[in-house]
Amino acid sequence: MSSRTLWTPSPEQIEATRLTAFARRVAERHGADVSDYESLWRWSVEHLEEFWAEVWDFFEIAPDTAYSAVLAERSMPGAVWFPGARLNYVDHILRQATGREHESALISVREDGTESRLTWGELVAQVGAVASAMQRMGVGQGDRVVGYLPNVPAAVVAFLAAASIGAVWSACGPEIGRDGAVARFAQLEPVLLIAADGYRFGGRLHDRRPVVAGMAASLPTLRHVVTVPVAGLPSTGTQWADLLTEPCTPRPVPVPFDHPLWIVYSSGTTGLPKGLVHGHGGILISARAQSGLQSDVHPGDRSMSYTSTSWIMWNATVNGLLSGVTAVLYDGNPMHPSIGRLWQLAADQRLNSLGVSPGYLLACEKAGVHPATEHDLSALRSVGVTGSPVPARSYRWVAEEFGPAVQLRAFSGGTDFAATLVGGAPWLPVYEGEMSCRSLGCHVEAWNEAGHAVIGEIGELVIRSPMPSMPLRIWGDTDGRRYREAYFAHYPGVWRHGDWLTITSRGTAIIHGRSDSTLNRNGVRMGSADIYQAVEALPEVTEALVIGVEQPDGGYWMPLFVHLADGATLDDHLTARIRSAVREHASPRHVPDEVLAAPAIPHTFTGKKLEVPIKRIAQGVPPERACNIDSVDDPEALSWFAALTARRRTEAASRPALE
């Protein structure tokens, strides 16, 4: 296991962090020895109530309300946090505007370079105007407001307006088709739809007016549809501008701690999308702890993550406003007109933090992009990476390109609880291929098959204690059965997250891939991420996907699919190099049975490879039953895998039986 240190904070940097101030407060008030991060993390999970009470006070979560207990019910599922408290998530964003009315709160950049800004004062006025308009439309507490919107300021304003009056927000991006959007929204029975007329991506205009009309016809509970002119196409009916005619100061309604804030959807690709309900208080307090302590963000920092409203990272972007961050929103293709587009944005906007995917870093390296020499990135302090495991080579690439000025913050969490489980901290160094720590208040462990915590070994990622931002429930799951089966069936009372995890002896963390797509050859288990790191390091391979398929005759077929770079050919020489890379850098027991060139590797809209659905297709399940087609970024790619399966079955049937 690598122990090469790639980045280390200076003593001066450590001293200036909020984490240092928080630790001193804990030491003074509780007499705890929390002089290093591991001891502070241990205290935070062993004294859960005290930790979250300190977060409440340190960040002045709701100084005008009282609660009867921090954690009244500790069971999972069913934990009850801060009963009696009344607050509103939006109130904590609006308070950031005080004294900063003329500073930028949101900066929006379109793919064509068009830029617009909302100051804090304008954000407050627009949220007030839209909230009042919603109330005039009859929207009230508990009603669902849904958005079919790209990553533009109107999406942020609409969400904050809805939440301020106690309505429940849910959204997806317009890249999702009508059926996919209806599958999400119909189960919520929304009263208001706010939708874009279209969007631009990769230089192309996508007219979504027919999709919106079909969606509205499929949502009988709608009372109103509002059009946001993202693409500037002619449209009738209520327009976004109609909601902005009467700017006013919003008055967020105090609601109970667990009042629903938003409904987000798991990235699963089978069955009806799971609508995960999160509460005002749980999201608020978790976001303040993670941005203030783990990321050490401050008012006025400029931050951007490449995301869409379909992904939890959009919600995380809005959460940054709770800390007074200026959020930069980009709507478009991250590689248009060139692969270095996001680095150019980081330079133009003087970003302090940029969030990208592991695939983007790898693509930049293979394309010979040199961000720090091609752009002025002197303001950049951190590069955040999530969505899938980050290969060690990308750690090295960031360190070589940026030097000690920029910290790579690889992290892993989930839509499930809108929080980071393992990631970074401003006190800790960054080691090659490893995430620096477990997040404070997150009782994460790696468990072996016997259900025991292990160090230095691969195990199931579990959460032993409740977290405030865990889902309140799954929408429509009246008896809680879907919730329990999804997260607690394997270990009753303990959250099983579905990832393979190693906690090292120094407290760092390594994610090895999804445990529900484990490669189990001859009883030896392995996560797919280790194979991807080995194979995707080859310049000819753009991306790879590996599956292990149990055969009807008791055999086990483990193919590796590769999407090749332009000009590359999967000949015998490259196949041998791929096999050698797996053997030398991953596992000699997991060298693929076949290496096959695929025209594309399909993903969910949040960037996760479709390992389990592709495995089901390889077992003969039709694509439309193997996955929710509307959750796939390239549905046509599934046809290739289905055709491969059909061809293999025909060939097998034509072989003469052995005597």
Secondary structure by P-SEA (a helix, b strand, c coil): ccccccccccaaaaaacaaaaaaaaaaaacccccccaaaaaaaaaaaaaaaaaaaaaaacccccccccccccccccccccccccbbbbaaaaaaaaaccccccccbbbbccccbbbbbcaaaaaaaaaaaaaaaaaacccccbbbbbcccccaaaaaaaaaaaaabbbbbbbcccccaaaaaaccccccccbbbbbcccccccccccaaaaaaaaaaacccccbbbbbccccccccccccccccccccbbbbbbbccccccccccccccccccccccccaaaaaaaaaaaaaccccccccbbbbcccccccaaaaaaaaaaaaccbbbbbcccccccccaaaaaaaaaacccbbbbcaaaaaaaaaaccccccccccccccbbbbccccccaaaaaaaaaacccccccbbbbbcccccccccccccccccccccccccccccbbbbbccccccccccccccccccccccccccccccccaaaaaaaccccccccccccbbbbbcccbbbbbccccccccccccbbbbaaaaaaaaacccccccbbbbbbbccccbbbbbbbbbccccccccaaaaaaaaaaaaccccccccccbbbbbcccccccccccaaaaaaaaaacccccccccccccccaaaaaaaaaaaaaaaaaaaaccccc
